[in-house]
Structures are given as structure tokens and as C-alpha cells.
Amino acid sequence: MSRAAPRIAIVFDSRYGSTLALAQAMQAGCGDENADGVLYMAAGFEPEVGVDSERDQYVQAQRTIDGIPVASLEDIRAADALVMGSPTRFGHMTRPMMAFLERIGPLWREGALIGKVGAAFTSTGGMHSGHETTLLSLIMTMFQHGMVVAGVPHSVEALIETRFGGSPLGAGAVTTFNGRREVDANELAIARALGARVARLARQVEPEPAPLIGPS
Ligand SMILES: Cc1cc2nc3c(=O)[nH]c(=O)nc-3n(C[C@H](O)[C@H](O)[C@H](O)COP(=O)(O)O)c2cc1C
């Protein structure tokens, strides 16, 4: 079955706005394929260790983020595909993103995400200090849910050109350790291409929701 306008839930977390910029590029990519990319915040407590909440970059980003709804269980159950993005924290996802994964635990029990398309994105301070491991930390959960995981193929030119973020495992930005480097054109192009790919695949792949056998 081909869905006319798949609904893609894009759930993310962000402090300085880099992961937000990638989420918006993913959303634009969904739009390129006439799919409905919907932004949601992961939400949850994170100790503000090492985050400069006085910085303009932070204040601006939070202004936009304040208008984005928090993902509910029903939002995710109803979506045709699920994309997740998180800044790197000590080599993996943030605590709010982990809290989101815990909140959608009941969907695992229902088997609600089996056969749905998933993809990941991240924003990391350094080039080799957690970029791909953060993507993997997100992707591993998708496999646990039985999702069909989409990466970025090397036919995406920006993936060949990038000297910073983005990987076959997903979209990404490298912002330096103080988070000041802006997301560049290649990083945005990779995110947009991945958003478009998720939308195309969501049209083609038939979800297979099924309750789990065994655990009660
Ligand atoms: C507590 C803390 C831990 C972090 N850990 C890492 C890390 O392990 N590796 C890394 O490259 N960057 C790390 N960073 C940097 C952020 O991942 C980076 O600034 C990211 O781009 C911020 O994304 P945002 O603009 O969406 O908030 C850390 C930042 C904080 C505040």
C-alpha cells in the first residue's frame, strides 16, 4: 500500500539550536516528497552542566523550541515513520532523549512500531568524539522496536563533500566543543536528503504492527 501523505514524526532535543536546525532540514526534506514532517520535542530534565543558558544562541534556540509540542505516545503511535535527533552527551544521546525512549516503551510491548521507517541525526562537539556512536545509540533502539532503519547512501553528494557532520548512519553537525560552529550547507543538505528518503520509504514500506509474543 502506498500512503498519499505519510506523517513523519521528527522527535529531537537541542540546547544551542544545531540539532534543531537539522530537524528543520529533515522536515523540509519530507516536504520535498509531499510528506508531512512534524517536529516534536523529546522533553525531560537535563542538568545544565556545561551549558551556557545566557548565550544568545541558547536563548534564540529555546524561543523556537518553546513553540514545539512535546511528543505524546499517541503522536508516535499514529505516525507512519519516526526520526530521532539528539546532541551528543558523553558519546551518546541526551537524558531527555533517553526519557522519551522510556516513555514510548509501551509501544514496544504493543509492537506498534514494527515495520515503520526510522532514521537518526545528531549534533556533536568534536569530529571523532561521539558523532557516530550517538547515531548508533538512537538506531539501536529502532532495531529493538522492529523498525526499518534508513541511513544516508553515498549517492547523496553532500555526504561525499562533507568535511564535518553527516554519516551513512544518519545526518549530523559538528559544532566544536563550545557549540558555536553553525551547521553548514553540506550538513543541512544531508539532513534534507535523509528527510526526503524517509518520506519516500514510508510510502513504500508496509508497517507490520503486531503484539509481542511472550512477555506479559
Ligand atoms: C554535558 C555535555 C556533554 C557533552 N558531551 C559531548 C561528547 O561526548 N562529545 C562531543 O563531541 N560533544 C559533546 N558535547 C557537545 C555537544 O554535543 C555539542 O555542543 C552539540 O552540538 C550541541 O547541540 P545543540 O546545538 O543542538 O544543543 C557535550 C556537551 C555538554 C553540555
PDBQT file of the ligand as one rigid body, heavy atoms in Angstrom, charges set to zero:
ROOT
HETATM    1  C1  LIG A 301      27.281  17.876  29.270  1.00  0.00    +0.000 C 
HETATM    2  C2  LIG A 301      27.754  17.866  27.851  1.00  0.00    +0.000 A 
HETATM    3  C3  LIG A 301      28.368  16.737  27.331  1.00  0.00    +0.000 A 
HETATM    4  C4  LIG A 301      28.820  16.723  26.001  1.00  0.00    +0.000 A 
HETATM    5  N1  LIG A 301      29.437  15.603  25.527  1.00  0.00    +0.000 NA
HETATM    6  C5  LIG A 301      29.969  15.613  24.289  1.00  0.00    +0.000 A 
HETATM    7  C6  LIG A 301      30.676  14.483  23.793  1.00  0.00    +0.000 A 
HETATM    8  O1  LIG A 301      30.784  13.432  24.425  1.00  0.00    +0.000 OA
HETATM    9  N2  LIG A 301      31.235  14.578  22.554  1.00  0.00    +0.000 N 
HETATM   10  C7  LIG A 301      31.142  15.699  21.797  1.00  0.00    +0.000 A 
HETATM   11  O2  LIG A 301      31.683  15.731  20.700  1.00  0.00    +0.000 OA
HETATM   12  N3  LIG A 301      30.425  16.779  22.222  1.00  0.00    +0.000 NA
HETATM   13  C8  LIG A 301      29.851  16.754  23.446  1.00  0.00    +0.000 A 
HETATM   14  N4  LIG A 301      29.142  17.840  23.880  1.00  0.00    +0.000 N 
HETATM   15  C9  LIG A 301      28.913  18.969  22.958  1.00  0.00    +0.000 C 
HETATM   16  C10 LIG A 301      27.507  18.967  22.314  1.00  0.00    +0.000 C 
HETATM   17  O3  LIG A 301      27.133  17.662  21.912  1.00  0.00    +0.000 OA
HETATM   18  C11 LIG A 301      27.500  19.897  21.108  1.00  0.00    +0.000 C 
HETATM   19  O4  LIG A 301      27.771  21.214  21.519  1.00  0.00    +0.000 OA
HETATM   20  C12 LIG A 301      26.194  19.840  20.300  1.00  0.00    +0.000 C 
HETATM   21  O5  LIG A 301      26.473  20.273  19.004  1.00  0.00    +0.000 OA
HETATM   22  C13 LIG A 301      25.105  20.736  20.847  1.00  0.00    +0.000 C 
HETATM   23  O6  LIG A 301      23.926  20.576  20.069  1.00  0.00    +0.000 OA
HETATM   24  P1  LIG A 301      22.741  21.670  20.152  1.00  0.00    +0.000 P 
HETATM   25  O7  LIG A 301      23.246  22.912  19.460  1.00  0.00    +0.000 OA
HETATM   26  O8  LIG A 301      21.598  21.060  19.432  1.00  0.00    +0.000 OA
HETATM   27  O9  LIG A 301      22.462  21.910  21.605  1.00  0.00    +0.000 OA
HETATM   28  C14 LIG A 301      28.663  17.859  25.184  1.00  0.00    +0.000 A 
HETATM   29  C15 LIG A 301      28.012  18.996  25.712  1.00  0.00    +0.000 A 
HETATM   30  C16 LIG A 301      27.558  19.004  27.022  1.00  0.00    +0.000 A 
HETATM   31  C17 LIG A 301      26.869  20.230  27.542  1.00  0.00    +0.000 C 
ENDROOT
TORSDOF 0
